[in-house]
């Protein structure tokens, strides 16, 4: 587990790392790669305890709603539904 201590408080770096990783693929020309990203953002949102990171994750996820691929848009819809079931509502 990647932990950073700031002001004596632990910060889990996994959501930050996930955000950077998924952003690399969210703009990929490969439809299949892009279709996996919503699920990744979902897990990062569920684990994020940082308000700024959470806002970035939501923005990245919601930006994908305009994807040219129906497959990607369907994945976004399913992801938003699952997030809602976990009490995480889109901003």
Biopython code that builds the backbone (N, CA, C, O; Angstrom):
import numpy as np
from Bio.PDB.StructureBuilder import StructureBuilder

atoms = [
    (1, "UNK", "N", (0.844, -1.167, 0.000)),
    (1, "UNK", "CA", (0.000, 0.000, 0.000)),
    (1, "UNK", "C", (0.896, 1.239, 0.000)),
    (1, "UNK", "O", (1.882, 1.304, 0.734)),
    (2, "UNK", "N", (0.547, 2.200, -0.817)),
    (2, "UNK", "CA", (1.320, 3.438, -0.913)),
    (2, "UNK", "C", (0.698, 4.472, 0.020)),
    (2, "UNK", "O", (-0.405, 4.961, -0.221)),
    (3, "UNK", "N", (1.414, 4.791, 1.073)),
    (3, "UNK", "CA", (0.916, 5.751, 2.055)),
    (3, "UNK", "C", (1.904, 6.915, 2.160)),
    (3, "UNK", "O", (3.117, 6.718, 2.230)),
    (4, "UNK", "N", (1.370, 8.094, 2.168)),
    (4, "UNK", "CA", (2.151, 9.308, 2.363)),
    (4, "UNK", "C", (1.613, 9.949, 3.635)),
    (4, "UNK", "O", (0.402, 9.990, 3.848)),
    (5, "UNK", "N", (2.493, 10.442, 4.466)),
    (5, "UNK", "CA", (2.062, 11.111, 5.695)),
    (5, "UNK", "C", (2.220, 12.607, 5.515)),
    (5, "UNK", "O", (3.310, 13.099, 5.222)),
    (6, "UNK", "N", (1.117, 13.330, 5.694)),
    (6, "UNK", "CA", (1.154, 14.781, 5.644)),
    (6, "UNK", "C", (0.583, 15.296, 6.948)),
    (6, "UNK", "O", (-0.510, 14.910, 7.363)),
    (7, "UNK", "N", (1.330, 16.165, 7.582)),
    (7, "UNK", "CA", (0.903, 16.718, 8.878)),
    (7, "UNK", "C", (0.572, 15.599, 9.864)),
    (7, "UNK", "O", (-0.309, 15.744, 10.710)),
    (8, "UNK", "N", (1.288, 14.484, 9.743)),
    (8, "UNK", "CA", (1.079, 13.363, 10.643)),
    (8, "UNK", "C", (-0.092, 12.471, 10.283)),
    (8, "UNK", "O", (-0.344, 11.477, 10.964)),
    (9, "UNK", "N", (-0.815, 12.811, 9.216)),
    (9, "UNK", "CA", (-1.987, 12.029, 8.809)),
    (9, "UNK", "C", (-1.661, 11.200, 7.574)),
    (9, "UNK", "O", (-1.044, 11.696, 6.631)),
    (10, "UNK", "N", (-2.075, 9.944, 7.582)),
    (10, "UNK", "CA", (-1.804, 9.094, 6.411)),
    (10, "UNK", "C", (-2.699, 9.462, 5.236)),
    (10, "UNK", "O", (-3.880, 9.761, 5.412)),
    (11, "UNK", "N", (-2.127, 9.438, 4.037)),
    (11, "UNK", "CA", (-2.874, 9.674, 2.805)),
    (11, "UNK", "C", (-2.623, 8.475, 1.900)),
    (11, "UNK", "O", (-1.481, 8.164, 1.563)),
    (12, "UNK", "N", (-3.688, 7.819, 1.518)),
    (12, "UNK", "CA", (-3.584, 6.656, 0.634)),
    (12, "UNK", "C", (-3.346, 7.145, -0.787)),
    (12, "UNK", "O", (-4.188, 7.848, -1.346)),
    (13, "UNK", "N", (-2.223, 6.788, -1.373)),
    (13, "UNK", "CA", (-1.874, 7.262, -2.714)),
    (13, "UNK", "C", (-2.507, 6.439, -3.832)),
    (13, "UNK", "O", (-2.442, 6.843, -4.993)),
    (14, "UNK", "N", (-3.108, 5.316, -3.521)),
    (14, "UNK", "CA", (-3.662, 4.478, -4.586)),
    (14, "UNK", "C", (-4.679, 5.207, -5.459)),
    (14, "UNK", "O", (-4.605, 5.088, -6.682)),
    (15, "UNK", "N", (-5.629, 5.958, -4.888)),
    (15, "UNK", "CA", (-6.562, 6.680, -5.770)),
    (15, "UNK", "C", (-5.858, 7.696, -6.669)),
    (15, "UNK", "O", (-6.254, 7.869, -7.822)),
    (16, "UNK", "N", (-4.820, 8.372, -6.163)),
    (16, "UNK", "CA", (-4.059, 9.327, -6.988)),
    (16, "UNK", "C", (-3.365, 8.595, -8.138)),
    (16, "UNK", "O", (-3.379, 9.051, -9.281)),
    (17, "UNK", "N", (-2.765, 7.468, -7.816)),
    (17, "UNK", "CA", (-2.079, 6.676, -8.835)),
    (17, "UNK", "C", (-3.070, 6.150, -9.865)),
    (17, "UNK", "O", (-2.786, 6.146, -11.063)),
    (18, "UNK", "N", (-4.228, 5.709, -9.400)),
    (18, "UNK", "CA", (-5.257, 5.208, -10.318)),
    (18, "UNK", "C", (-5.717, 6.312, -11.262)),
    (18, "UNK", "O", (-5.875, 6.083, -12.461)),
    (19, "UNK", "N", (-5.931, 7.502, -10.723)),
    (19, "UNK", "CA", (-6.367, 8.630, -11.544)),
    (19, "UNK", "C", (-5.368, 8.890, -12.673)),
    (19, "UNK", "O", (-5.757, 9.032, -13.833)),
    (20, "UNK", "N", (-4.104, 8.951, -12.335)),
    (20, "UNK", "CA", (-3.081, 9.202, -13.347)),
    (20, "UNK", "C", (-3.035, 8.073, -14.378)),
    (20, "UNK", "O", (-2.902, 8.324, -15.576)),
    (21, "UNK", "N", (-3.143, 6.849, -13.914)),
    (21, "UNK", "CA", (-3.098, 5.695, -14.795)),
    (21, "UNK", "C", (-4.288, 5.691, -15.756)),
    (21, "UNK", "O", (-4.116, 5.534, -16.965)),
    (22, "UNK", "N", (-5.491, 5.865, -15.213)),
    (22, "UNK", "CA", (-6.686, 5.796, -16.048)),
    (22, "UNK", "C", (-6.776, 6.955, -17.029)),
    (22, "UNK", "O", (-7.294, 6.787, -18.133)),
    (23, "UNK", "N", (-6.283, 8.121, -16.649)),
    (23, "UNK", "CA", (-6.304, 9.249, -17.572)),
    (23, "UNK", "C", (-5.472, 8.986, -18.818)),
    (23, "UNK", "O", (-5.767, 9.521, -19.886)),
    (24, "UNK", "N", (-4.440, 8.171, -18.690)),
    (24, "UNK", "CA", (-3.617, 7.831, -19.846)),
    (24, "UNK", "C", (-4.429, 7.072, -20.891)),
    (24, "UNK", "O", (-4.188, 7.217, -22.089)),
    (25, "UNK", "N", (-5.376, 6.273, -20.448)),
    (25, "UNK", "CA", (-6.132, 5.421, -21.353)),
    (25, "UNK", "C", (-7.495, 5.988, -21.737)),
    (25, "UNK", "O", (-8.084, 5.562, -22.731)),
    (26, "UNK", "N", (-7.993, 6.931, -20.972)),
    (26, "UNK", "CA", (-9.317, 7.488, -21.250)),
    (26, "UNK", "C", (-9.383, 8.166, -22.614)),
    (26, "UNK", "O", (-10.455, 8.251, -23.213)),
    (27, "UNK", "N", (-8.260, 8.641, -23.101)),
    (27, "UNK", "CA", (-8.218, 9.330, -24.404)),
    (27, "UNK", "C", (-7.644, 8.431, -25.504)),
    (27, "UNK", "O", (-7.337, 8.902, -26.599)),
    (28, "UNK", "N", (-7.505, 7.161, -25.211)),
    (28, "UNK", "CA", (-6.930, 6.220, -26.170)),
    (28, "UNK", "C", (-7.804, 6.093, -27.414)),
    (28, "UNK", "O", (-9.028, 6.180, -27.314)),
    (29, "UNK", "N", (-7.201, 5.889, -28.580)),
    (29, "UNK", "CA", (-8.001, 5.619, -29.773)),
    (29, "UNK", "C", (-8.632, 4.220, -29.728)),
    (29, "UNK", "O", (-9.520, 3.902, -30.519)),
    (30, "UNK", "N", (-8.164, 3.400, -28.796)),
    (30, "UNK", "CA", (-8.660, 2.030, -28.675)),
    (30, "UNK", "C", (-9.945, 2.011, -27.839)),
    (30, "UNK", "O", (-9.926, 2.308, -26.645)),
    (31, "UNK", "N", (-11.053, 1.659, -28.482)),
    (31, "UNK", "CA", (-12.358, 1.649, -27.824)),
    (31, "UNK", "C", (-12.384, 0.724, -26.610)),
    (31, "UNK", "O", (-12.953, 1.079, -25.578)),
    (32, "UNK", "N", (-11.780, -0.445, -26.721)),
    (32, "UNK", "CA", (-11.783, -1.406, -25.612)),
    (32, "UNK", "C", (-11.045, -0.834, -24.405)),
    (32, "UNK", "O", (-11.503, -0.983, -23.272)),
    (33, "UNK", "N", (-9.924, -0.192, -24.636)),
    (33, "UNK", "CA", (-9.177, 0.434, -23.532)),
    (33, "UNK", "C", (-10.025, 1.504, -22.861)),
    (33, "UNK", "O", (-10.093, 1.564, -21.634)),
    (34, "UNK", "N", (-10.671, 2.345, -23.656)),
    (34, "UNK", "CA", (-11.522, 3.400, -23.085)),
    (34, "UNK", "C", (-12.694, 2.814, -22.307)),
    (34, "UNK", "O", (-13.111, 3.376, -21.294)),
    (35, "UNK", "N", (-13.225, 1.693, -22.773)),
    (35, "UNK", "CA", (-14.392, 1.087, -22.124)),
    (35, "UNK", "C", (-14.063, 0.557, -20.728)),
    (35, "UNK", "O", (-14.968, 0.399, -19.908)),
    (36, "UNK", "N", (-12.797, 0.280, -20.442)),
    (36, "UNK", "CA", (-12.414, -0.173, -19.106)),
    (36, "UNK", "C", (-12.275, 0.984, -18.114)),
    (36, "UNK", "O", (-12.351, 0.769, -16.905)),
    (37, "UNK", "N", (-12.078, 2.175, -18.597)),
    (37, "UNK", "CA", (-11.785, 3.302, -17.726)),
    (37, "UNK", "C", (-12.905, 3.669, -16.756)),
    (37, "UNK", "O", (-12.609, 3.976, -15.602)),
    (38, "UNK", "N", (-14.172, 3.655, -17.160)),
    (38, "UNK", "CA", (-15.219, 4.001, -16.199)),
    (38, "UNK", "C", (-15.187, 3.126, -14.948)),
    (38, "UNK", "O", (-15.379, 3.618, -13.836)),
    (39, "UNK", "N", (-14.945, 1.843, -15.131)),
    (39, "UNK", "CA", (-14.889, 0.943, -13.984)),
    (39, "UNK", "C", (-13.703, 1.294, -13.085)),
    (39, "UNK", "O", (-13.810, 1.233, -11.860)),
    (40, "UNK", "N", (-12.607, 1.652, -13.677)),
    (40, "UNK", "CA", (-11.451, 2.079, -12.896)),
    (40, "UNK", "C", (-11.734, 3.352, -12.122)),
    (40, "UNK", "O", (-11.403, 3.456, -10.941)),
    (41, "UNK", "N", (-12.350, 4.330, -12.794)),
    (41, "UNK", "CA", (-12.714, 5.566, -12.102)),
    (41, "UNK", "C", (-13.678, 5.261, -10.953)),
    (41, "UNK", "O", (-13.608, 5.882, -9.893)),
    (42, "UNK", "N", (-14.562, 4.314, -11.170)),
    (42, "UNK", "CA", (-15.525, 3.920, -10.132)),
    (42, "UNK", "C", (-14.797, 3.494, -8.851)),
    (42, "UNK", "O", (-15.120, 3.964, -7.760)),
    (43, "UNK", "N", (-13.826, 2.610, -8.995)),
    (43, "UNK", "CA", (-13.094, 2.143, -7.816)),
    (43, "UNK", "C", (-12.306, 3.270, -7.163)),
    (43, "UNK", "O", (-12.249, 3.362, -5.937)),
    (44, "UNK", "N", (-11.705, 4.118, -7.971)),
    (44, "UNK", "CA", (-10.950, 5.247, -7.422)),
    (44, "UNK", "C", (-11.882, 6.191, -6.662)),
    (44, "UNK", "O", (-11.519, 6.695, -5.599)),
    (45, "UNK", "N", (-13.082, 6.434, -7.200)),
    (45, "UNK", "CA", (-14.048, 7.291, -6.504)),
    (45, "UNK", "C", (-14.480, 6.667, -5.186)),
    (45, "UNK", "O", (-14.637, 7.370, -4.188)),
    (46, "UNK", "N", (-14.669, 5.377, -5.175)),
    (46, "UNK", "CA", (-15.090, 4.703, -3.946)),
    (46, "UNK", "C", (-14.000, 4.760, -2.875)),
    (46, "UNK", "O", (-14.308, 4.725, -1.684)),
    (47, "UNK", "N", (-12.741, 4.846, -3.279)),
    (47, "UNK", "CA", (-11.631, 4.835, -2.333)),
    (47, "UNK", "C", (-11.071, 6.215, -2.009)),
    (47, "UNK", "O", (-10.284, 6.360, -1.074)),
    (48, "UNK", "N", (-11.468, 7.221, -2.771)),
    (48, "UNK", "CA", (-10.899, 8.554, -2.576)),
    (48, "UNK", "C", (-11.452, 9.210, -1.318)),
    (48, "UNK", "O", (-12.657, 9.207, -1.064)),
    (49, "UNK", "N", (-10.540, 9.767, -0.548)),
    (49, "UNK", "CA", (-10.921, 10.532, 0.640)),
    (49, "UNK", "C", (-10.482, 11.990, 0.492)),
    (49, "UNK", "O", (-10.576, 12.775, 1.435)),
    (50, "UNK", "N", (-10.009, 12.335, -0.685)),
    (50, "UNK", "CA", (-9.501, 13.669, -0.970)),
    (50, "UNK", "C", (-10.497, 14.399, -1.869)),
    (50, "UNK", "O", (-10.802, 13.928, -2.965)),
    (51, "UNK", "N", (-11.003, 15.536, -1.416)),
    (51, "UNK", "CA", (-12.043, 16.264, -2.149)),
    (51, "UNK", "C", (-11.577, 16.713, -3.528)),
    (51, "UNK", "O", (-12.331, 16.619, -4.497)),
    (52, "UNK", "N", (-10.340, 17.199, -3.628)),
    (52, "UNK", "CA", (-9.833, 17.669, -4.920)),
    (52, "UNK", "C", (-9.699, 16.504, -5.904)),
    (52, "UNK", "O", (-10.073, 16.619, -7.072)),
    (53, "UNK", "N", (-9.172, 15.400, -5.427)),
    (53, "UNK", "CA", (-9.049, 14.220, -6.288)),
    (53, "UNK", "C", (-10.422, 13.708, -6.698)),
    (53, "UNK", "O", (-10.625, 13.337, -7.854)),
    (54, "UNK", "N", (-11.361, 13.685, -5.770)),
    (54, "UNK", "CA", (-12.711, 13.223, -6.080)),
    (54, "UNK", "C", (-13.326, 14.077, -7.181)),
    (54, "UNK", "O", (-13.962, 13.549, -8.094)),
    (55, "UNK", "N", (-13.142, 15.385, -7.104)),
    (55, "UNK", "CA", (-13.663, 16.282, -8.142)),
    (55, "UNK", "C", (-13.022, 15.971, -9.491)),
    (55, "UNK", "O", (-13.704, 15.962, -10.515)),
    (56, "UNK", "N", (-11.716, 15.717, -9.497)),
    (56, "UNK", "CA", (-11.023, 15.385, -10.751)),
    (56, "UNK", "C", (-11.527, 14.058, -11.318)),
    (56, "UNK", "O", (-11.718, 13.920, -12.526)),
    (57, "UNK", "N", (-11.737, 13.097, -10.440)),
    (57, "UNK", "CA", (-12.240, 11.795, -10.893)),
    (57, "UNK", "C", (-13.631, 11.929, -11.505)),
    (57, "UNK", "O", (-13.909, 11.360, -12.561)),
    (58, "UNK", "N", (-14.502, 12.683, -10.839)),
    (58, "UNK", "CA", (-15.844, 12.889, -11.384)),
    (58, "UNK", "C", (-15.778, 13.595, -12.745)),
    (58, "UNK", "O", (-16.480, 13.211, -13.681)),
    (59, "UNK", "N", (-14.943, 14.614, -12.847)),
    (59, "UNK", "CA", (-14.817, 15.342, -14.113)),
    (59, "UNK", "C", (-14.347, 14.408, -15.218)),
    (59, "UNK", "O", (-14.901, 14.410, -16.317)),
    (60, "UNK", "N", (-13.330, 13.615, -14.929)),
    (60, "UNK", "CA", (-12.803, 12.689, -15.937)),
    (60, "UNK", "C", (-13.864, 11.677, -16.350)),
    (60, "UNK", "O", (-14.020, 11.388, -17.536)),
    (61, "UNK", "N", (-14.584, 11.143, -15.387)),
    (61, "UNK", "CA", (-15.632, 10.161, -15.687)),
    (61, "UNK", "C", (-16.746, 10.790, -16.516)),
    (61, "UNK", "O", (-17.155, 10.236, -17.537)),
    (62, "UNK", "N", (-17.228, 11.930, -16.084)),
    (62, "UNK", "CA", (-18.351, 12.571, -16.773)),
    (62, "UNK", "C", (-17.957, 13.102, -18.147)),
    (62, "UNK", "O", (-18.798, 13.166, -19.043)),
    (63, "UNK", "N", (-16.701, 13.481, -18.330)),
    (63, "UNK", "CA", (-16.233, 13.890, -19.656)),
    (63, "UNK", "C", (-16.365, 12.750, -20.661)),
    (63, "UNK", "O", (-16.551, 12.980, -21.856)),
    (64, "UNK", "N", (-16.269, 11.532, -20.167)),
    (64, "UNK", "CA", (-16.356, 10.370, -21.063)),
    (64, "UNK", "C", (-17.784, 10.102, -21.547)),
    (64, "UNK", "O", (-17.982, 9.295, -22.455)),
    (65, "UNK", "N", (-18.777, 10.763, -20.958)),
    (65, "UNK", "CA", (-20.166, 10.592, -21.409)),
    (65, "UNK", "C", (-20.342, 11.016, -22.864)),
    (65, "UNK", "O", (-21.287, 10.595, -23.532)),
    (66, "UNK", "N", (-19.435, 11.843, -23.343)),
    (66, "UNK", "CA", (-19.513, 12.334, -24.728)),
    (66, "UNK", "C", (-18.707, 11.471, -25.692)),
    (66, "UNK", "O", (-18.539, 11.842, -26.853)),
    (67, "UNK", "N", (-18.208, 10.331, -25.235)),
    (67, "UNK", "CA", (-17.381, 9.471, -26.084)),
    (67, "UNK", "C", (-18.154, 9.062, -27.334)),
    (67, "UNK", "O", (-19.371, 8.882, -27.294)),
    (68, "UNK", "N", (-17.440, 8.918, -28.431)),
    (68, "UNK", "CA", (-18.055, 8.537, -29.712)),
    (68, "UNK", "C", (-18.554, 7.088, -29.699)),
    (68, "UNK", "O", (-19.408, 6.716, -30.504)),
    (69, "UNK", "N", (-18.026, 6.287, -28.795)),
    (69, "UNK", "CA", (-18.347, 4.866, -28.760)),
    (69, "UNK", "C", (-19.555, 4.576, -27.867)),
    (69, "UNK", "O", (-19.598, 4.986, -26.707)),
    (70, "UNK", "N", (-20.519, 3.873, -28.419)),
    (70, "UNK", "CA", (-21.684, 3.463, -27.643)),
    (70, "UNK", "C", (-21.265, 2.525, -26.506)),
    (70, "UNK", "O", (-21.817, 2.579, -25.406)),
    (71, "UNK", "N", (-20.292, 1.677, -26.786)),
    (71, "UNK", "CA", (-19.785, 0.744, -25.768)),
    (71, "UNK", "C", (-19.258, 1.519, -24.558)),
    (71, "UNK", "O", (-19.551, 1.158, -23.418)),
    (72, "UNK", "N", (-18.502, 2.558, -24.791)),
    (72, "UNK", "CA", (-17.951, 3.376, -23.707)),
    (72, "UNK", "C", (-19.074, 4.100, -22.975)),
    (72, "UNK", "O", (-19.093, 4.134, -21.745)),
    (73, "UNK", "N", (-20.008, 4.676, -23.722)),
    (73, "UNK", "CA", (-21.133, 5.383, -23.094)),
    (73, "UNK", "C", (-21.971, 4.434, -22.242)),
    (73, "UNK", "O", (-22.447, 4.823, -21.175)),
    (74, "UNK", "N", (-22.158, 3.198, -22.697)),
    (74, "UNK", "CA", (-22.890, 2.200, -21.914)),
    (74, "UNK", "C", (-22.158, 1.889, -20.607)),
    (74, "UNK", "O", (-22.778, 1.746, -19.554)),
    (75, "UNK", "N", (-20.833, 1.786, -20.693)),
    (75, "UNK", "CA", (-20.041, 1.533, -19.481)),
    (75, "UNK", "C", (-20.165, 2.692, -18.497)),
    (75, "UNK", "O", (-20.224, 2.479, -17.286)),
    (76, "UNK", "N", (-20.204, 3.908, -19.012)),
    (76, "UNK", "CA", (-20.378, 5.083, -18.153)),
    (76, "UNK", "C", (-21.719, 4.990, -17.432)),
    (76, "UNK", "O", (-21.795, 5.203, -16.222)),
    (77, "UNK", "N", (-22.760, 4.675, -18.169)),
    (77, "UNK", "CA", (-24.093, 4.573, -17.582)),
    (77, "UNK", "C", (-24.139, 3.514, -16.478)),
    (77, "UNK", "O", (-24.703, 3.754, -15.410)),
    (78, "UNK", "N", (-23.553, 2.361, -16.730)),
    (78, "UNK", "CA", (-23.522, 1.299, -15.721)),
    (78, "UNK", "C", (-22.712, 1.735, -14.499)),
    (78, "UNK", "O", (-23.102, 1.476, -13.360)),
    (79, "UNK", "N", (-21.598, 2.389, -14.745)),
    (79, "UNK", "CA", (-20.755, 2.863, -13.650)),
    (79, "UNK", "C", (-21.502, 3.878, -12.793)),
    (79, "UNK", "O", (-21.457, 3.803, -11.565)),
    (80, "UNK", "N", (-22.184, 4.820, -13.426)),
    (80, "UNK", "CA", (-22.939, 5.822, -12.674)),
    (80, "UNK", "C", (-24.037, 5.166, -11.845)),
    (80, "UNK", "O", (-24.316, 5.597, -10.726)),
    (81, "UNK", "N", (-24.651, 4.138, -12.384)),
    (81, "UNK", "CA", (-25.695, 3.399, -11.654)),
    (81, "UNK", "C", (-25.096, 2.719, -10.418)),
    (81, "UNK", "O", (-25.659, 2.801, -9.326)),
    (82, "UNK", "N", (-23.952, 2.049, -10.596)),
    (82, "UNK", "CA", (-23.315, 1.370, -9.459)),
    (82, "UNK", "C", (-22.857, 2.374, -8.411)),
    (82, "UNK", "O", (-23.012, 2.134, -7.213)),
    (83, "UNK", "N", (-22.293, 3.499, -8.852)),
    (83, "UNK", "CA", (-21.872, 4.522, -7.896)),
    (83, "UNK", "C", (-23.067, 5.039, -7.096)),
    (83, "UNK", "O", (-22.976, 5.244, -5.886)),
    (84, "UNK", "N", (-24.167, 5.241, -7.777)),
    (84, "UNK", "CA", (-25.386, 5.693, -7.109)),
    (84, "UNK", "C", (-25.837, 4.670, -6.070)),
    (84, "UNK", "O", (-26.279, 5.038, -4.982)),
    (85, "UNK", "N", (-25.725, 3.399, -6.403)),
    (85, "UNK", "CA", (-26.111, 2.341, -5.454)),
    (85, "UNK", "C", (-25.209, 2.327, -4.221)),
    (85, "UNK", "O", (-25.598, 1.824, -3.167)),
    (86, "UNK", "N", (-24.007, 2.879, -4.358)),
    (86, "UNK", "CA", (-23.076, 2.974, -3.232)),
    (86, "UNK", "C", (-23.166, 4.340, -2.539)),
    (86, "UNK", "O", (-22.343, 4.673, -1.686)),
    (87, "UNK", "N", (-24.168, 5.111, -2.918)),
    (87, "UNK", "CA", (-24.378, 6.410, -2.274)),
    (87, "UNK", "C", (-23.515, 7.526, -2.819)),
    (87, "UNK", "O", (-23.421, 8.590, -2.207)),
    (88, "UNK", "N", (-22.882, 7.302, -3.959)),
    (88, "UNK", "CA", (-22.051, 8.344, -4.582)),
    (88, "UNK", "C", (-22.818, 8.917, -5.771)),
    (88, "UNK", "O", (-23.014, 8.242, -6.782)),
    (89, "UNK", "N", (-23.240, 10.144, -5.639)),
    (89, "UNK", "CA", (-24.027, 10.808, -6.672)),
    (89, "UNK", "C", (-23.149, 11.745, -7.487)),
    (89, "UNK", "O", (-22.236, 12.380, -6.960)),
    (90, "UNK", "N", (-23.436, 11.819, -8.766)),
    (90, "UNK", "CA", (-22.695, 12.745, -9.626)),
    (90, "UNK", "C", (-22.900, 14.171, -9.122)),
    (90, "UNK", "O", (-23.974, 14.527, -8.637)),
    (91, "UNK", "N", (-21.857, 14.970, -9.244)),
    (91, "UNK", "CA", (-21.975, 16.365, -8.757)),
    (91, "UNK", "C", (-22.900, 17.187, -9.638)),
    (91, "UNK", "O", (-23.111, 18.371, -9.376)),
]
sb = StructureBuilder()
sb.init_structure("model")
sb.init_model(0)
sb.init_chain("A")
sb.init_seg("    ")
for serial, (resi, resn, name, xyz) in enumerate(atoms, 1):
    if name == "N":
        sb.init_residue(resn, " ", resi, " ")
    sb.init_atom(name, np.array(xyz, "f"), 0.0, 1.0, " ", f" {name:<3s}", serial, name[0])
structure = sb.get_structure()
